Amino acid sequence: MTDIADGVRDHYLANGLTERLKTALSVLGPEDQRLTPEQLASLDQFHTLGLAATAGLAKLAGISADMSVLDVGSGIGGPARFLAATYGCRVTGIDLSKPFVDAARYLTERTGSSGQVTFETGSALELPFEAGRFDVVLLQHVAMNIADRAGLYSEIRRVLKLGGRFATFDVVSKKGEPHYPVPWARTPDISFLMTANTTREAIEQAGFHMLAFQDDSEAAKAWFTALRASGAPPSPNLGVVMGPDFAQLSFNLGRNLLEDRLGILTAVFEAASTNS
């Protein structure tokens, strides 16, 4: 497992990321100018459908101002900042990549939301939080990098309050092997895809009841088709985060979706008694 974690960490290494972000964001104004989540959306929503996916998942999960939310695999913090700004909730993000966490803290300072949003470096398989701490846990485009799904979903269940919500938006396998490289894996050795139904079974076995379960593959296909038709992406974009090959990574994800090799799952589960 250590070798897998090291491989995933290397994939998202992003050395010097904060400095690259400072340079890229200069087009939006001086360093002391406050930025909004919408201004950063093309840069910090590291998943299919972008900001719309985070907004839709939050609505489906029923997030409100009095809740404490955990974003597992929080990247550079886009979803966490959006949730805090939109709902007024408290959000904690955790990510395996220290450069991502450092960048997330920097961007959170730039948006003025450090009082509501915090980030920690750590593993989704060993969450550094006490049991029953959170009302909602979000997981967006993360599970594909984790081989131990039972461990992942059990840890999420552990940190959720009884009756809390687990909202996931992830890539699932459909037919055949995907074309690599893709955004979460340049090679197959750190890619651990499961089908939608197998994912559901693994989550339910960890102590959850399903509340919503939908296939958003067609919406994702339409989104990628529109991106291709629109030409070059706006600046700054995710290439700043993932490097010069991001266009190829993104192209292959769209190709895999359009060929039905991969699909997109959106689902919400309720944390049930672990004795049920």
N, C-alpha and C positions, 0 to 999 in steps of 0.2 A: 504493500500500500504506500510505503514511503516513496518508492520509485515513481508511482503514478502521481502522487502529490507533487513531487519534484518536477515531473514533466509538465503538469498543469501550471505550476508556478512559473516555469520557464516560458511557457507559451504566452503568459500574460505579464512577462517581466517588466517591460516598458520602462527601462532605466531612463532617467532624465525627463520623465513625463511631465512633472509640474512645470519645469522650465519651458518645455515645448508648448504647454497650455498657455503660459503667460505670453509667449510670443504670438501664438495663434489668436488669442483673445484681444490682442491690441487693436484689431480691426473693429472691435465693438466699442472701444473707448479706453480712457486711461485706467491705470491700475486701481485707482480709488473709486471708480464708478461702479455702483451696484448693478448687478446683472439679475435677470429673471430666469426662472426655470425654462420658459419658452425660448429665450435667446440661446440657451445651451442645449436645446433638445436634439439638434442634429449631431451633437458631440457626445452627449452623456446618456442617451437612451440606447443601450447596447443590446438591442433585441429587435426581432421582426415586428413590423407595424409601429415602431418608435413610440412616441409619447402617447399615441392613441391606445396602445396595448396597456400601458401602465394605468391610464385613466379608466379604461374599461375593466381591468382587473380589480382596481380599487373599488369601483362602483359595485361590482359583483360581490366583493367581499364585505361590503357594508361598512367601510371605514368611516369613523366619526371623530370629532375633536377630542373626546375623552379617552381615546384608545392609545395604547402603547404598541408600536408596530416594529417588527424585526424584518429587515430586508437581507436575506441570505444570498451571498454572492453579489454584493451591492455595487461592484465595479467602481466607477468614479462618482457614484452617488446621485445620478439623475433622478431615478424613481423616488429615492428617499426625500430629496429636496422638493420634488413635485407634491408628494403626499403631505408634507408639512405645510407647504404654502397653500395648498388647496383645501385641506381639511382642518388644519390647526392641530394635528396630532403630533405626538412625540415619536420619532423614528430613530432606530439604531440600525446601522449597517455593519455587516461583517464580510470581509473578503480575504482570500488566501494571499493576494498580491499586495505587498507593502507599498510599492509605488502607486497602485490604484488607491489605496487608503490615504496615502499622503496627498494625492491629487484631489480626492474627494473632500478632504478637509479644506484644502485651498479653495476649491470652487464653492464650498459651503460658506466660507468666510466672504467670498465675493458676492454671494447672494444674500448675506445678512441673516442666515438661518442657523447659525452655530448654536443658538440657545435651544433649538428644538431638535436638531439633527446631530448625531454623533456617529463615529466610525471606529471600528476595531479591526485589527489584523488577526485572522484565525481561520480554523477549518470548520466547514459545515458539519463534519463528522464528530467534532468535539467543541460544541458551542460553549463559550465561556460565560454562561448565564445560568442562574438558578432555575429550578423547575417552576413551571406555571407563571413565568414573569410576563408574557406577552399576550395581548388580545388577538393579534393577527400576525401571521408570518407570510411574507411574500417570497416566491422563488421564481425568477424569470431567466430562462435560458441559462440554467446552471447545471441541472441534473445530468445533462449529457456528458459532463466531465467526471461523474462520480460512479465508480463501479459498485460500491456498497450502497445500493438503494435502500435496503432494509435499515441500515445504520443511519442513513440520511433522514429518512422519514421518521424513524424512532426518535432521533434527536430533536427534530422539529416538534413532534408530539410532546416531548418532555418539557420544552420551554414554553409551550402554549397552556393557557388556562383551560380548564374544563369548559367546553362550549365555545372555545376560541376558534378562529377561522384560519385555515391554511389555504392560500390562494396561489396556484401555480400556472405558469405560462411557459411551456417548454416545447422543444423540438422532439418529435417521436419518429420512430422508424415505420416505414410502410412496406416497401418491397425493394429487394435488391440492396446492394451496398451503395452508399453515397459516394459522390465524387469528392475527393479531397484536393486541396485544403479547404476547410470551412472555418467560420469565425471562431469556433471553440476548439478546433484541432487541425493542425497542419498535416498531421499523420494519424492513422487509425488507432495508434497505441494509447491515446488519451481520450478516445471517444467511446462512450458506453451507452448507446442508444437502446431504448426499449419501445415496444409498441404502446399505443394509448391504453389498451385493455390491460396489459401487463403492468403498466404504471399505476393504473387504478387499483389493481389487486394489491400491489406492494404498499400503496398508501393506506388502503383499508386495513391491511394486516397490521399496520403500525398503530392502529387505534383511532381511526377516523370513519365518519359517515359522510358519504357524498351528498353535496347540496346542489352542485352544478357541474356539468361535464359536456363540453362542446368542442367540436372540430372546427378550428378557424383556418384550415388549410387554404380554402378558396379565397378568403380575405387576404391571406399572405401572398398567394399567387398574384392577385390583382395589384397588391402593393408593390411587389417586385417588378411587375410589368410596367406600372406607372413610373417607378424609379428609372428603369432603363429608358423609357421614352422621354424623360425629362432632361437627359444629358448629364453633365457633370454635377456632382452633389454640391450643395452650398458649403461655404467655408465659414467657420471651421467645421470639420466633420470627423468621423471616427477614424479616418486615416491618421490623424494626429495621435490617437491612442494606440492603434494596433500596427502602425507602420505602413510602408509603401506598398505592401502586398494586400492591403485590406480590400481593394477593389476586386482582386481575384477571389478572396475569401467570400466576399458578399455575393459575387457572381455565381459561385458554385452553390451557395445556399439557395439562391433563387432557382438555379438549374435543377437542383435536387427536388425542390418543391414542385416545380412545373412538370417534372418527370414522375411525380408521385413516389419518389424514393423516400421522401420525408414528409411529415405533416406537422401541424401546429395544434397543440392541445391547450385549451383553457379550462381550468377546473377549480372549484372551491369545495373544501371539505370542512366538516366540523369535528373538533377534537372531542372524542367520546371517552367514556371510562376505559382505561386500559385493561380492565378486568372483564369487559363485555365481549 
